[in-house]
Amino acid sequence: MPIIYHIATASDWYLAVKEGEYTTSTLGRSLAEVGFLHASSASQVTWVANSFYQGVADELLLLVIDTARLASPLRYEAVPGWDEPFPHVYGPLNPDAVLQAVPLRPGPDGTYAPSPVS
């Protein structure tokens, strides 16, 4: 089963579970604003966490997503500076596609160690 990952604030995720769909593209930006939900492969998670989520006060969760369960289209797209394309979900994330929501916490120095899923 192909797996991708998305970093979410716990409050955004719990609201999505209650409402039946997740629509946060990335920290502070919605699906409506960006046009897709940012996601990562296992090898990209640590870089994304350290590049965009350092110092975030909210509790973070790493959503483990089964791509076979996605209700919205998934595309792998090139990102400048990366050899490996990033997965993008073009629509809301259905909560039943999420296998796990794993706490994602920085180390004492504020950086994220290699992903708990890699």
N, C-alpha and C positions, 0 to 999 in steps of 0.2 A: 504494500500500500504506500503510495507516494505521500510524503509528509512535507509540509511547509510550516513556518512559524511566524507569529505576529506578536509584537510587544504591545501590551495594553495596560492602561491603569486599571486597578482593581475596580474602581467605581464605574468606569465605562463598561467593563465586562459584566459586572453584576447587573447593571441597568439593561444591558443587551439581553441577558438571560431572561430577565423579567419581561422585556418587551418583545422578545422573539427574533431580534436581529441586531447585529453589531454593525455600526456605520462610522466608526472612527478610523480615518485613513492612517493617521499617524498622530503623534502627540499634539493636541490642540487643533487639529484640522480634520474636517469631516469628509466623508465620501462625496458629498455634494460639492465641496470646494475643490477637491483634488481629482475626482473622477474614478478613482480606484482605491483599494486598500493595499497599503504597502505590506509586503511579507518578505520572508527570507528563507534561504536554505539553512541547514544546520551550520555550515561553514561560514555563513554571513552574520549570524546572530550576534556574536561578540562584538564585531566591528560596528554594527548598527547600534547596539546598546551603548558602547563607549562614545560613539559619534553624536548621538542624539538624545540620550537619556541620562547622562551623568548629571547629578545634582537635582534630579526630579524628586520632589518631596513625597509625591503620591506612591503608594504601594504599586509595584509593577508585577505583572504576570506575563509569562511566556505561554502563549496559546499554541498548542500542538494541534495542527489542523490536518485531517485526512482529506486529501484533495479529491478522492473519489466520492466524498459526501457533500462537496460544495454544490450549492444551488445556483451560484453565480459563476460566470465564465472566469477561467484562470488563464493568464498569459505570462510567459516568461519573456522579459524584455531587457535589452542591453542598457546598461548604465555606464556612462563615461568613467573610465578608470578601473573598471572591473572586467575580468575575463569571463566570469560566470554571470549569466543574466539573473535578474531578480524576479521572483514571482509577484504578480499583481492580480488582485481579485477585483473584477469589474462588476461590482454590485455588493449588496449587503452580505455579510457573513452569517450564515445560519448556525446558531449555537450547537446544533446536533452534529456539525462537522468537526467540532472541537473535542478531541480525545482527552485532553488534560489542560489545566491552567496551572502552570508551575510557577511558584514564587521566584522572582528574579531580583536578586539583591546584590549590590556592589560590595566589594571587599572594603577593608578598613581605609584604604587609600582613595576610595571613591570610584575605582574602576571596576569593570566587570571582567571576571576571569572567563576562560573559555566556557562556552555555553554548557549548561547542564544536560544538553541533548546531543552534543557532538561526540 
